[in-house]
């Protein structure tokens, strides 16, 4: 679901701005470090990804932000990154 400003609502109150690289909104997902088989840590963390998986018909560009300890912090990192002109 997107709001009136074109942001995607994810997990209740978390709003994600469109991808600064490709402009897509519907392809944005918040994913956990537990989804990454190479992460051997015991601490779960989250990142926002513009989904470019082959299962995805629309396909995003694959952009992501760094892993953060909460979904809200990952969304904040995503939403405050520098926009491309």
Backbone as CSV, one residue per row, in Angstrom:
resi,resn,N_x,N_y,N_z,CA_x,CA_y,CA_z,C_x,C_y,C_z
1,UNK,0.851,-1.168,0.000,0.000,0.000,0.000,0.902,1.238,0.000
2,UNK,0.552,2.239,-0.793,1.301,3.488,-0.799,0.436,4.602,-0.227
3,UNK,1.092,5.611,0.347,0.360,6.737,0.910,0.257,7.854,-0.135
4,UNK,-0.294,8.994,0.263,-0.529,10.102,-0.669,0.774,10.716,-1.182
5,UNK,1.889,10.504,-0.490,3.179,11.048,-0.923,3.980,10.030,-1.735
6,UNK,3.357,8.905,-2.095,4.029,7.900,-2.900,4.955,6.998,-2.134
7,UNK,4.803,6.931,-0.806,5.643,6.073,0.007,4.943,4.746,0.238
8,UNK,5.716,3.684,0.363,5.158,2.363,0.621,5.055,2.145,2.117
9,UNK,3.885,1.676,2.564,3.722,1.343,3.972,4.113,-0.105,4.168
10,UNK,5.057,-0.328,5.066,5.592,-1.659,5.335,5.551,-1.892,6.834
11,UNK,5.019,-3.009,7.252,5.003,-3.369,8.674,4.366,-2.303,9.553
12,UNK,3.136,-1.941,9.260,2.409,-0.998,10.108,2.790,0.440,9.885
13,UNK,3.630,0.984,10.766,3.935,2.413,10.731,5.154,2.774,9.887
14,UNK,5.895,1.792,9.385,7.119,2.076,8.635,6.761,2.488,7.214
15,UNK,7.205,3.688,6.812,6.973,4.184,5.461,8.294,4.242,4.708
16,UNK,8.301,3.749,3.472,9.512,3.731,2.658,9.351,4.661,1.462
17,UNK,10.319,5.574,1.300,10.325,6.459,0.138,10.675,5.655,-1.103
18,UNK,10.291,6.145,-2.298,10.649,5.445,-3.539,12.159,5.277,-3.665
19,UNK,12.576,4.280,-4.420,13.993,4.026,-4.645,14.627,5.252,-5.304
20,UNK,15.742,5.753,-4.760,16.367,6.936,-5.342,17.063,6.641,-6.670
21,UNK,17.196,5.381,-7.024,17.879,5.015,-8.262,16.909,4.729,-9.401
22,UNK,15.864,3.928,-9.137,14.930,3.572,-10.218,13.539,4.154,-10.022
23,UNK,13.255,4.694,-8.830,11.969,5.329,-8.568,10.837,4.393,-8.204
24,UNK,11.090,3.096,-8.149,10.026,2.139,-7.833,9.698,2.160,-6.345
25,UNK,8.450,1.889,-6.061,7.974,1.832,-4.679,7.502,0.426,-4.347
26,UNK,6.747,-0.184,-5.238,6.118,-1.474,-4.947,7.133,-2.599,-4.766
27,UNK,8.361,-2.408,-5.242,9.366,-3.462,-5.151,10.201,-3.397,-3.877
28,UNK,9.961,-2.405,-3.032,10.759,-2.248,-1.818,10.356,-3.266,-0.765
29,UNK,11.353,-3.890,-0.142,11.097,-4.843,0.935,12.077,-4.576,2.073
30,UNK,11.645,-4.888,3.284,12.544,-4.888,4.431,12.880,-6.352,4.684
31,UNK,14.170,-6.646,4.683,14.598,-8.027,4.851,15.516,-8.150,6.062
32,UNK,15.550,-9.325,6.610,16.324,-9.605,7.819,17.670,-10.216,7.471
33,UNK,18.657,-10.006,8.336,19.961,-10.642,8.142,19.841,-12.155,8.240
34,UNK,18.799,-12.652,8.886,18.599,-14.098,8.956,18.238,-14.677,7.603
35,UNK,17.825,-13.819,6.657,17.549,-14.267,5.295,18.850,-14.451,4.510
36,UNK,19.959,-13.941,5.036,21.271,-14.005,4.394,22.032,-15.196,4.962
37,UNK,22.237,-16.217,4.150,22.890,-17.444,4.618,24.336,-17.211,5.030
38,UNK,24.958,-16.129,4.558,26.358,-15.869,4.887,26.521,-15.152,6.223
39,UNK,25.435,-14.656,6.806,25.515,-13.953,8.089,25.501,-14.981,9.209
40,UNK,26.615,-15.111,9.892,26.729,-16.099,10.963,26.525,-15.506,12.350
41,UNK,26.123,-14.243,12.423,25.967,-13.614,13.733,24.651,-14.056,14.378
42,UNK,24.552,-13.847,15.666,23.329,-14.177,16.392,22.400,-12.986,16.504
43,UNK,22.841,-11.827,16.046,22.038,-10.614,16.152,21.297,-10.371,14.848
44,UNK,19.978,-10.337,14.930,19.184,-10.050,13.741,19.302,-8.571,13.409
45,UNK,19.393,-8.257,12.136,19.416,-6.872,11.681,18.621,-6.797,10.378
46,UNK,18.319,-5.566,9.945,17.407,-5.362,8.826,17.979,-4.380,7.823
47,UNK,17.572,-4.547,6.566,17.927,-3.613,5.507,16.731,-3.454,4.569
48,UNK,16.710,-2.357,3.830,15.697,-2.143,2.796,16.352,-2.467,1.459
49,UNK,15.624,-3.213,0.620,16.128,-3.612,-0.690,15.077,-3.299,-1.752
50,UNK,15.532,-2.771,-2.879,14.678,-2.614,-4.053,14.778,-3.946,-4.793
51,UNK,13.804,-4.808,-4.589,13.851,-6.222,-4.967,14.073,-6.436,-6.465
52,UNK,15.150,-7.133,-6.786,15.477,-7.449,-8.174,15.458,-8.960,-8.408
53,UNK,14.723,-9.688,-7.573,14.702,-11.149,-7.693,14.001,-11.571,-8.975
54,UNK,14.342,-12.751,-9.450,13.754,-13.239,-10.692,12.285,-13.614,-10.515
55,UNK,11.836,-13.831,-9.280,10.422,-14.133,-9.020,9.559,-12.888,-9.186
56,UNK,10.206,-11.748,-9.192,9.528,-10.464,-9.186,9.318,-9.990,-10.627
57,UNK,8.086,-9.877,-11.082,7.799,-9.497,-12.465,8.213,-8.062,-12.767
58,UNK,8.026,-7.163,-11.824,8.353,-5.755,-12.039,9.859,-5.516,-11.951
59,UNK,10.533,-6.241,-11.129,11.967,-6.150,-10.867,12.450,-4.742,-10.548
60,UNK,12.901,-4.580,-9.308,13.555,-3.349,-8.900,14.993,-3.371,-9.376
61,UNK,15.784,-2.434,-8.904,17.170,-2.299,-9.390,18.205,-2.978,-8.496
62,UNK,17.808,-3.462,-7.328,18.741,-4.145,-6.437,19.427,-3.249,-5.420
63,UNK,19.109,-1.963,-5.406,19.719,-1.045,-4.438,19.338,-1.456,-3.021
64,UNK,20.225,-1.167,-2.071,19.931,-1.466,-0.668,20.671,-0.475,0.215
65,UNK,20.310,-0.485,1.494,21.020,0.337,2.474,21.709,-0.613,3.444
66,UNK,22.455,-0.082,4.362,23.165,-0.908,5.328,22.225,-1.579,6.315
67,UNK,22.702,-2.638,6.940,21.916,-3.343,7.954,21.858,-2.525,9.238
68,UNK,20.683,-2.482,9.839,20.432,-1.756,11.085,19.736,-2.684,12.075
69,UNK,19.785,-2.370,13.375,19.220,-3.275,14.390,17.697,-3.381,14.389
70,UNK,16.989,-2.408,13.832,15.525,-2.469,13.800,15.022,-2.125,12.399
71,UNK,13.797,-2.538,12.108,13.178,-2.206,10.821,13.023,-0.696,10.667
72,UNK,12.655,-0.028,11.757,12.485,1.420,11.722,13.781,2.144,11.399
73,UNK,14.893,1.681,11.967,16.187,2.308,11.691,16.626,2.048,10.248
74,UNK,16.325,0.862,9.718,16.644,0.564,8.318,15.829,1.467,7.393
75,UNK,14.549,1.666,7.726,13.695,2.548,6.925,14.205,3.986,6.979
76,UNK,14.631,4.436,8.151,15.162,5.795,8.282,16.418,5.960,7.426
77,UNK,17.306,4.963,7.457,18.511,5.010,6.626,18.137,5.098,5.144
78,UNK,17.167,4.283,4.725,16.720,4.285,3.328,16.118,5.645,2.957
79,UNK,15.261,6.153,3.805,14.528,7.382,3.492,15.386,8.646,3.537
80,UNK,16.543,8.600,4.198,17.372,9.794,4.307,18.620,9.743,3.433
81,UNK,18.707,8.750,2.573,19.869,8.679,1.682,19.778,9.780,0.635
82,UNK,20.883,10.134,0.058,20.946,11.207,-0.923,20.178,10.809,-2.170
83,UNK,19.322,11.701,-2.603,18.538,11.462,-3.829,19.383,11.803,-5.049
84,UNK,19.227,11.026,-6.106,19.920,11.312,-7.365,19.114,12.338,-8.151
85,UNK,19.798,13.198,-8.869,19.095,14.192,-9.709,18.914,13.678,-11.110
